[in-house]
Amino acid sequence: MNQLFSDIRDRLLNTAGLEVRRSHVWQGALVFGGGLLLGAALGVLLAPKSGAQLRRDIVQLFEKARREAGEAMEETEEEAERRFGEESERESAIKPPV
């Protein structure tokens, strides 16, 4: 079903001389976030600390990662809404009045 929608969308856009630009933002964000978490986790685990302090640091690390992921999600949603709005404006500009 999703492929059918993509094919129809691509054909309609192609007819109008437009195309969908694919973004690799998610891939980059995931790689960056994964590297950030891995580096931070290794830094925390290799630091000479007591067990209680280490557990507190790990909890803080995950809370920070969750907060940053939420912020990234909000930014992505805003970007998607902005791009969708641009596409809607383009469609209305090329759409003949009925």
C-alpha positions as CSV (number, residue, x, y, z in Angstrom):
1,M,0.0,0.0,0.0
2,N,2.8,2.4,0.9
3,Q,4.6,1.6,-2.3
4,L,1.4,2.2,-4.3
5,F,1.1,5.6,-2.6
6,S,4.7,6.4,-3.3
7,D,4.3,5.5,-7.0
8,I,1.2,7.6,-7.4
9,R,2.8,10.6,-5.6
10,D,5.9,10.3,-7.8
11,R,3.9,10.2,-11.0
12,L,1.8,13.2,-10.0
13,L,4.9,15.2,-9.0
14,N,6.7,14.1,-12.2
15,T,3.8,15.2,-14.3
16,A,4.1,18.7,-12.7
17,G,7.9,18.7,-13.2
18,L,8.6,18.2,-9.5
19,E,10.2,15.5,-7.5
20,V,10.5,14.3,-3.9
21,R,13.8,15.1,-2.4
22,R,14.8,12.3,0.0
23,S,16.5,13.4,3.2
24,H,19.1,11.5,5.1
25,V,18.6,13.5,8.2
26,W,17.3,10.5,10.2
27,Q,20.3,8.3,9.2
28,G,22.7,11.0,10.3
29,A,20.9,11.7,13.5
30,L,20.8,8.1,14.4
31,V,24.5,7.6,13.7
32,F,25.4,10.7,15.6
33,G,23.1,9.8,18.5
34,G,24.4,6.3,18.6
35,G,28.0,7.5,18.6
36,L,27.2,10.0,21.3
37,L,25.6,7.4,23.5
38,L,28.4,4.9,23.0
39,G,31.1,7.4,23.7
40,A,29.4,8.7,26.8
41,A,28.7,5.2,28.1
42,L,32.3,4.1,27.6
43,G,33.5,7.3,29.3
44,V,31.2,6.7,32.3
45,L,32.1,3.0,32.5
46,L,35.8,3.5,32.3
47,A,35.9,6.3,34.8
48,P,37.0,5.3,38.3
49,K,33.9,5.9,40.4
50,S,31.9,4.2,43.1
51,G,29.0,1.9,42.1
52,A,26.3,4.4,43.4
53,Q,27.9,7.3,41.6
54,L,28.2,5.3,38.4
55,R,24.5,4.3,38.5
56,R,23.6,8.0,39.0
57,D,25.7,9.0,36.0
58,I,24.1,6.3,33.9
59,V,20.6,7.4,34.8
60,Q,21.6,11.0,34.0
61,L,23.1,10.0,30.7
62,F,19.9,8.2,29.7
63,E,17.7,11.1,30.8
64,K,19.9,13.5,28.8
65,A,19.7,11.2,25.7
66,R,15.9,10.9,26.0
67,R,15.6,14.7,26.3
68,E,17.8,15.3,23.3
69,A,15.9,12.7,21.3
70,G,12.7,14.4,22.1
71,E,14.1,17.8,21.0
72,A,15.4,16.2,17.8
73,M,12.0,14.7,17.1
74,E,10.3,18.1,17.6
75,E,12.8,19.7,15.2
76,T,12.1,17.0,12.7
77,E,8.4,17.4,13.0
78,E,8.7,21.2,12.5
79,E,10.9,20.7,9.4
80,A,8.4,18.1,8.0
81,E,5.5,20.5,8.6
82,R,7.5,23.4,6.9
83,R,8.4,21.2,3.9
84,F,4.8,19.9,3.6
85,G,3.6,23.5,3.7
86,E,6.0,24.4,0.8
87,E,4.8,21.4,-1.2
88,S,1.1,22.3,-0.6
89,E,1.8,25.9,-1.8
90,R,3.5,24.5,-4.9
91,E,0.6,22.2,-5.6
92,S,-2.0,25.0,-5.2
93,A,0.1,27.3,-7.5
94,I,0.1,24.7,-10.3
95,K,-3.5,23.4,-9.7
96,P,-6.0,24.9,-12.1
97,P,-9.1,26.4,-10.5
98,V,-12.2,24.2,-10.6
